[in-house]
């Protein structure tokens, strides 16, 4: 479970990496990279390059014209019978969810894996108000039992071994749990099935929002997303405003990129398209649908033409898989919800450099993340921009580095701008 940090000390966090963790992480990331490479080869380098460029152009266009597409999205969701709420920050988003839950006397909530709800620390807010919130993605369910946050965007429990998960199930669930992934999944499924049937509200995020029709898109491999969004009478989706795309044609490009880059699949097992609540008896879906559009610092990110490219991200996790730093220290060293290269550029912009000044420096600048990114985010370029912000400040935020560091950086700039230094 994730709390919003007040200071992230990356170097200190790396000193507490469990010995077994790097091998567990590298086993999973190597598999994902191999699967991805096979599908890219099947598609062909030229076609893959064209697909990446199309994805980049679509995301860039959407971010530049957020104002237009968010208004269109709101109109279409409302027309479909849904309710749209705007949240300026995490506190407002949490309060909106709590107000909806209290109006409907909600006691039990089932959740789809969602980085946005982790970002706003929703589970703690629900529990503090007497509402039980249960994660239903297997990885999220495991880390919730462990009392920690996700360590990877796609596979939240990637840092754990099957033996560790078996011990956790024995401790928390009181069952004799063998270190067998199939049997462990069956045990979790039995517990979760009861929760799906008794839940008063389902909470999700969304991978994309289609402005053209007011549709939210949820991509999963376990089917829990559909259970959470169809069985409870009430569905609340918390989604970052950056997830909006113009139309279905744009969506088809991004879905091809997402599945191939995330897990090395042509398409995810379940891709759900949700347009408002059910319209007639006998239809699947909730009786009531609410969409909370989360800003939480995203409009501030737009101020910087270089750093705003962070918002192109489709949360595939490929940059984590290829990153040598992430593969050695894991996700929790980054101190918050978002880890790896994308966490190093997103967290400092959402939390502020006062909190996350370490993260832009948590990189070797090898460039592997930029090479693999399906929407061509120039992550090293953004990292350098944020390092400059930390040391010298810019139009978004003042400098946060200690004066001695800033003085040293200034002296270095002057010294190395002299050609004779290199002779």
N, C-alpha and C positions, 0 to 999 in steps of 0.2 A: 504494500500500500504506500502511496506517495504523499509526503508532506511537502509543502512549498518551502524550499531552503532559504535561509537568510545569508548564508555564505557557503560557497563551494570551494573546498581545498582539494584540488585534484591530486596534487602530489601526496598529500597525507592519505587520501583515499586509496591510492595505489599500493600503499604499505599494508593494506588489510585484505588483499586479494587472497582467497583460499587457495591452497596449493593445487587442488584438483581442477579448479575453474578453467584455466587456460586450455587444458586438453579437452574439456567438455565443450567449450565454445568453439575451438578450432575444428573439432570433429563435425559439428553442425554446419559451420560456415563453409568448410571445404566441400561438403555435400551440396549445399545450395549453389555455390559457385560452379561446381561441376555440372549440375543440372542445367543451370543457366547457359553455360558455355555450349552444351549440346544443342539446346534449342536455338541459340543464336547462329551456330554453324549450320543448322538445318534451314534456317531462314535465309542465310547468306549475308555476308558482311555489308554489301551495298544496300540491300533492303532494310537491314537492321539500322544502318546509319540514317537512312531516309525516315524510318519510323521514329528514331530518337529526335531527329530534327523537327518532325511534325509535332511530337509531344512537347518539345521545348517551345515551339511557336504557339501552340494552343494554350499552354500554361501561361506564357508571357502575356499573350493577348488577354486572357481572363483576369490576370492580376492587374494589368494596366486599366482595365475597364470594370473593375470590381463594382463601382458605384452603379453602373447600368445593370449588370447581371444580378446583383443582389436584390435590387428593386424588382426586377422581372421574376426572380425566384420567389420572393414574398408574394407577389400577385398570384402566381400559379399555385403555390401551396395553399393559399387562402381560397382560391377558386376550387381547389380539389377537396375542400372541407377541413383543412388543417389550420392550426393556429401557429403564428410566427412571433417569436420574442427576440429582442435584441439585447445582448449582454455586453456591456463595455469591458468588464473584467471578470475575474474568477468569482469574486464575491457576489456580483449580480447574477451570474449564471447559477451558482449554488442556490441562491435565494429563490430564483424562478422555479427551479426544480422542486425545492421544498414547498413552495406555495402551491404548486400543482398537486404534489403528493398529499398535502394536508387538506386541500379542497376535496380530494377524492378518498380521504381516510385510508391512505395507503399504509400498509404495514410491512409488506414483503416486496422486494424489488429483485428482478433478475437482470443481469447486465451482459451486453455484448462487449467483446474486447474493444476498448476505445481509448486512444491516447488523449483525446480532448477531456474525457472525464477524469483521467489520471492527472492531467494538467491542472484542473480546477480542484483536485482533491475532494471529489464528490462523495466517495464512500464514507469518509470520516464525517462529513456534514450530515449525511443520512443517518448514520449510526448515532451521532450526537443528538438527533431528534427522534430517537426511538424507532427508526426504520431499518430493517435488516436488508442489506444489499449483498447479493451473492454474484460473484463473477462466474460465468458459465463457459467461457473459453477454457479449455483444459489447462493451458499454460498459466492463464490468469488465475484460475481456481487454485492452482498449486502455489503460486507466489502469494495469493491472498492467505492461504493456510499458513504459509511461512512468515507472514507479516512483513513482507518487503514489496518493493515495486518491481516492475518488469525490467529485465536486463537486456532486452532486445525488442525492437519495434514489432517484429513478426512473431518471434518465438520467445515469449516472456520468461520462460523457465530454462533457457538454454544453458545457464550456468550450473544447473543441477544434474547430477547423475541419476540413473534409475534406482540405484541403491539409496541415494539420499532422499528421493521422492518416496520410496517404500518406507523408509524410517519416518518420514514426515506424516504419511498416512497412518502409520501405526500410532504415532504420538497424538495426532490431532483428531483422528476419526475412530481410534480404538479398535482397529481391524488388523487381522494378520495379513499384511500386504507383502507379497513376494516382489522381488525386483524384476518384474516382467511387465513391459510397457502395455501389452494387450490387456492383462489382468488389472493393472492399475487404472487404465482408461475405463474398463468395465465397472470398476468400483465407483469411480467418479460419476459415470453415466447414471448409475442407480440412484445416487444421491441427488443429482441434478434433475432427473426426471420428475421427482416429487416437487422440487422447487418450481419447475416450469408450470406445473398444473395448478399450483396454489398461489402463484404470484399475482399481485394487484397491479403491478406496473412493470413494463419493460423499458430499459434505458439502453440507448445505443449511441454510437457516433455515426460517421458515414465516411466512406472512402471518397465519394464525390457527390455533388449536388448538381442536378441538371436544371439550369435556369429556364430552358425552353418549356418544360412541362411541370416543374416543381417536384421532381422525383429525386429521392435520395437513394444512393447505391451503396450496398453493404456487401463486401467480399469476404467470404470465410471458407474454411475447409472442413468444418465440423458440423455445420447445420444448426448450431446453437443460435446463430443470428436470427434465423427464421422462427425458431421456437420463442425467442424473447420478443419478437416484433409482431407475432400473430396470436399467440395464446392469451397473454394478459389483455384486459379490456382497455388499457391505457399504454400508449407508446410515446416516450419522450426521447428525442434525438438532440444531442449536444454536438455541434459541428463548428469547426473554425471557419471563418468567412472566406479563407483562402481556398476552400475545397470546391468552390463553385466553378462549373464549366458551362460554356455557352449552350451546347446542344448535344443531341445523341450522336451525331457524327464525330464530334470531339471525344465523346466518351468512349466510343469503340476503339479509337487509337490508344487512349490511356489505359484501357483494360488490357489490351495486348501487351503493353509495356509493363504494367504492374505485375501480372502473374509470372511472366518470364523472368523479370528481375528479382522478384521477392523469393519465390520458391522453385523456380525452374519449371513451371507448368505452362502449357499453352493457355489454359484458363483455369481459374480456381474452381473447386468442386461446387460451391454455392455462390451464385451472384444474384442478390436480391434487389429488386427495383420496387420502391415503395412510394406511391403517390397518394398521400392523404390517408384517411381512415377508410374502413369498409363502407360501402355505399348502400348495401342491402343485406337483409338477413340471409345467411347461408354463404356469404362471401368470407374469405379469409381476411384476417387483419383486425386491428383494434377498433373499438368503438370511437376512440378519440386519439388524435395525433397532434403532438406539439413539436415544433422545431425551434431550438434555441441557437441563434447565430452568435457565435463567440468571437469577440475581437481580442481582448486580453493582450494588447500590445501589437497586434498585427498591422493596424493602420500606422502605428509609429514606425514600423519596419519599412513601410512604403516610402518614407521620406528620403532614404538613401538609395540611389539608383543602382549601386553595386550590391549592397546588402539585401535589397529587396528580392534578389534572385533566390534567396533562401525559401521564399514562399512558393516557388515552383514545385517544391518537393511533393511527391506522391506517396511517401512513407513506405517504400518498398524494402528498405533495410539493406540494399546492395552495398552501400558505402560502408556499413558496419562490417559486412562479410569480408570485404577486401582490405579493410584497414589494419595495418600491423599493430597499431597502438591498441585499438579495441580488442584485437585477438589475444593480446597479452594481459590486458587489465580488466576486460569485461565491462558490462554496462553500468554497474553500480558505482564504479569509480568516478563517473561523470556527475554524480550527485543529484540527479533529477530524472524526470520521466524520459527525456530524449538523450540518447547516448551516441557514441561514435562520432564520425565527422559531421553528420547533420545536427547532432546535439551540441557540438562545439560551435556551430554558427547560429543555431536557433535559440538555445537556452540563454546566451548572453543578451540576445535582443528581446526576448520575452521577459526575463527576470531583471535585466539591467546589468551593466558591467560591475556595479558595486557588489553584486552577488556572485556573478559568474565570470569575473575577469580572468580566471585561470584557463578557462576552456578554449579560447582561441589559440592558446599556446600548447594545447594538448594534441599536437599534431606534428608529424615529421615533414609535412608539406611535400610528400612524395608524389602526390597527384593521382594516385590510383582511384580515389573516390570520384574525381572529376571524369576520369576515363570510363568508369563503369556506370555513372549516373544515367538513368534512362531518359531524363529530361535535360541533361547537359548543364547542370548547375556547376559553375566554376568555383567549387568549394575552396580550393587554395586561395583564390583571389579574394573571396569573402573573408577567409581567415585573416589574411593580411590587412584587409580593411578594418576588421574588428581589433586586431592588435594595435593598429594605429589609433583607434578610438580609445582603447584602454590607456595607452601611454600619453597621447597628445590631446585626445578629445576631438570632437567634430560637432556638426550642427545638431546631432541627435542627443549627444550626451557628453559631459565634460570628462576630463582625464581622471582615472582612478588609480593609476600606478603611483607608488610612493615617489616623493620628489627626487630622491637619489637615483632612482631608475630612470625617471624622465630626464634628469640632467645627463646621465650617462648616455641615454639614447640620442639626446641632442648633440652631445660631443661626438658621438660616433658618426652621426649624419654629417657633421661638418668635416670631420677628419677624412671620411671615406669619399667625400665629394671632391677631394684634391687628387688630381691625376698622378702626382709624384708619389703618392702612397703605393701605387701599384707598380712603380718602376723598380 
